[in-house]
Amino acid sequence: MISAGVLPAFLCKGARMRRFKFTLDNGVTLNIMPPTLRMYYKELRTAENDAQLFGAVAHICNRNDENIEITEEYIIDNFTTDDFRRFMRELPSWIENERSANPNS
């Protein structure tokens, strides 16, 4: 039920989806849209080898506001091992924090 005078974000004109802000060691900042359930649970969380893992991260990162094309090769060539480790730690943490901050989303 919607309270009087309060519209859900998807009904508000100009409402913007939350973003996961991630900055690589080389200074590139990506404002990434939240991953779909398929991206997160069926690709990232179930990756069984490096190629699947890099592909899943690229698929998630490719949905960025900067319109930078992120491919598996981009991940391999531009992410440092520190970047990759940080991304794998911070993305799930960000998702959990967003869920905790707004359990109805």
Secondary structure as UniProt FT lines:
FT   TURN            4..5
FT   HELIX           9..11
FT   TURN            13..14
FT   STRAND          20..23
FT   TURN            25..26
FT   STRAND          29..32
FT   HELIX           38..44
FT   TURN            45..46
FT   HELIX           50..61
FT   TURN            65..66
FT   HELIX           72..78
FT   HELIX           81..101
FT   TURN            103..104
//
